[in-house]
Each structure stands twice: as C-alpha cells, then as structure tokens.
C-alpha cells in the first residue's frame, strides 16, 4: 500500500482544466455497479468482472470486450437506459472541495471529459448538483475511448488550448493513462482505484479538498496549488 503522507506543495500553471466525471465530480459508483451487474446477469457474464472492466471506459467498448458476439450499439443503448434510470445515491462527492473548486474556475477554463454518453453525463451532473458545461466531451463524440488520448485531446481543443496547457483530474487508471498520453498534466484522486494503479498520473491526491486556484491577469491562465501524496517523490 502506498503511503498517504503528504509531500511538499506543488504549483501547476495551466490554461484549462479537464475533469473526468464519475468519481471526480459525482459519485455514481452505485449506479454504475448496479447497472453493469444487471446487464452481466442478462448475458451470462460474471458481474464482478464486468464491473471491474467498466470503470473509466466507454460502455460501448466494455460491451465489445465482454460480449464481442453482441451488437455493441444495441447493448450500449440498453446499458445507457439502465444507468439513466438509476440515479439513486448520485451526489457530489462526500468530501469537501468539488463545488468550491468549480466555483473558483472561470467558465471558459474548464469542461468535462467523460466515458459516459452525453445524455447520461448531463443526467448525472444535474443529479449531483454540478454546474453542467454548455459543451463537454462524451462517449459518442470520440472514436476511441480512454486509455486512448483522443478524449482529452478533444477536451483541450474544445477549450481552445493545447493538451500540454491543460490539467486533467481523473480517478481511473485508464483515464490517467489517456491524459498522460494526450500530453496533459494528470492529477489523480484516490477515490475508486488503488493508488498503485494510478502510476500514469503526474500527481496523486486524496481528494480535491486542498486544491487552490489562482486566476492570472488577462489571458495568462491559472495556477493550481496542491499537495500530492509522498509516494510521488519516489516516482516523479
């Protein structure tokens, strides 16, 4: 188990912020697990394995991996309907920091990059009390899902910045790999997966509580201040 002892604070200049949704902005793990358990039971797939594969990945790619003999588009629609119907327990993460951080960010400086469909993303963000960006990157807007870099490349382009000018907040190993491959600086939160699985991230933090934002004058961008876990001193 990695140490959770904080290290020294770091300062990260950037132009834009790209947030994963599930596990970073909203806690929808219960809905995800219930929906994939139902789908797995319908199709003779081990539910535990289905749940482990699904997190952080587009459902259409998860379906294709679990049951390549089925029509991925049709099954993706089934899973989407299950997840949209199941909003029980979806709330802003039960730790301080999420709404405070979003409130400190200029609207044009952040968006959401999610493996969920846009319809599902908007339902979950609304259910969690999260401000919904006018434009976001969802599953159907890319041809390759995480861990491919395309989702975060698209997110950076949506904001009008280069990927190297953006910081990604993720909680999944696949998302951390995607952000790093895109050329972004990746900050992972230790929410849903073991810290050891997040080694693609530049920094790992317990949660968003201690993340502070400074808006620079004019169009110079932002500075994020945070304190990563001490294990980063050994790997970065």
N, C-alpha and C positions, 0 to 999 in steps of 0.2 A: 504494500500500500504506500502510495506517495505521501510525502509529508504535506500537511496543510498549513505549515508555519509560513506566515507572510514573509516576503523578501523586501527589498528596498522599493520604494515607489518608482514608477516609470512615467515618462511624458511622451505621448504619441501625437505628433502633428498629423493632420489629415484634412481632406476636403469633404468627404462624405462617410456616412455610416450605413452599413448593410446588415439588417437584423434577420436572422432566422426567426421563424415564428414559434413553432411548438417547442416548449422547453426553454425559450428565451423571453418571449413576450407574453405568452399564455401557457398555462399548464393544462394541457389537454390529453395527458398520458392515459387517463382512464378511458376516455372516448376512443382513442386510437386502439388501445388494447382490447376493449370490448368489441369493437367493430371487426378487427382482424381475427379475433377468436371466433366470432360468428361466421365470418367468411371461410376461415380454415375448416371449421366443422362442416360447412356446406359442401366442401370439396375434398374431404379426406386428407387434409394437411395437418400436421402436428401444430396445434395452436401456439405452443411455446416457441417453436422455430419460426413460425410466421410472424409473431410479434417481434422477435429479435431481428429479423430481416427488414421489417417495415420501417423502423425508426430512422428518420433522416433521409429517406429515399422516396422518390415518386411512386405512388401506388401502382401506376401502370407498369413500371419496371419491376416492382415487387411481385405483382401478379405473374408477369412473364417468367420470373425466376422460379416462383413456387409451382406454377402450373403452366408450363410452356405450351401445353396442348389446348389451352382455352383461348378464346378471343380476348386479348388484353383490353381492348377498348370497351367491350361489353362488361367485363368484370370490373374494370376501373369505375364505370358508372355505378355499378352495384355498391362497391365499397364507398364511393363518394356519398351516395344517398344514405348509407348506414351512418357515416360519420356526421353528416349534416343533421340528421335526425337526433343524434346523441350529443346534446350539449350539457348534459349533467356534469357538474363539477368543473366546468371550464371557468377559470378565474385568472386574474393577473397573478403572477407567481406569488406564493405566500411568503415572500421575503421583501423587505423594503428595497426600493431602488428603481424598479421598472418605470413606473409612471413619472417619477422625479427626473429620471434621465431623459425620457422622451420630452418632457416639458421644457428641458433646458436646451433642446436641439432646435435650430431653425427648421421650418417645414421643408425647405428645399434641400436640406443637407442629409436627409435620411429616407430610407424606404425599407420594404420587407422583401426578402428573397426566400421563398418557401417551396418545399416539395409538394405542398397541398395544391389542389386546384384553386383557381381564383375564387370561385363560388364558395368553396369550403373555407378558404382563408378569410374572406370577408365575414362569414358567419362566426368564425371563432374569434376574430379580433373584436367584433361587436359584442359577443358574449362575454369577453374578458374585460370589457371597458377600455380597450386600447384605441387610441385615435387611428382611424383607417386611412392610409395614404390614398390619394387620388389614383396614383399609379403604383403598381407593385409587380414583382416578377413571381409568377406562379407556374405550376407544373406544365400547363398547356402552352406556355409562351416560349419554351425551350425544347429542343430536340434531344438533349442529353441532360439527365438529372445528376445531382450530386452522387458521387465524388468528382464528376466531370467539372471543369472550371466554368462551363458556359453560363450557369445560373448567375454566378457572381460577376462575370464579365458583363452580362446583360444588365445587372443591377447597377453597376458602375456607369454604364452607358446611359441608363435611364436618368441618372442624376447629372450626367454630363461631365463625369470625371474619368480619369484613367484608373484602372484597378489598383495600381500602386499608390494612388491617392486616397484609397478607401480602407476603412477598418471594418472587418466582419466580426459580428458576435454570433457564436454558434454553441451548441451543446452536444452535437453528434460528431462522431469520428468522420463520417462521410462528408459532412459539411465543413469540418476543419480542413480536410484534405482538399475539398473543392476550392475553398477560399485561398488556401496557400498556393494551389496550382494556378489560380487566376492571377496571382501576384499581389494579393491584398495582405495587409497585416491582420492576423487572426487572433482574436481573444475568445477563448472557450470558457464556458461556465460549467462547473462540475455539478450538473443537475441530473442528467439521466444516464450517463455512462461513466465507467471508471476513469479516474484521472489518467491512468496509464494508457488508455485508448486514445487520448487526445494529444498524442505527441506531435501531430502535424501543426498544432497551434503554436504561434509565437509566444503567447502567454496564456496561462490558465488562472482563473479567479474563482472564488467560491460562488459569488453571485454579483449582481450589479450594484449592490449597496454602496460600495466605496468608489464608484466611477464618477469622476467630476468632469465637467465640460467648461471650457473657456472658448468663447467666440472671439476670433481675432478681428481687428479692424478691416473695413472694406470687404474685399473678396478673398482675403487671405486664408479663410477656412477656420478650423477648430484645433484645439489641443485637448486631448483626453489625458486625464491623470488617474492612475490606478495602481494597486499594489498586487502583483501576481504571487502565486504560491512559490515557496522557496525552491521547489524542485526545478524550477526554470533556470536557476543559477547553474545547475549541473548540465542542462541540455541546450541552452540558448546562449 
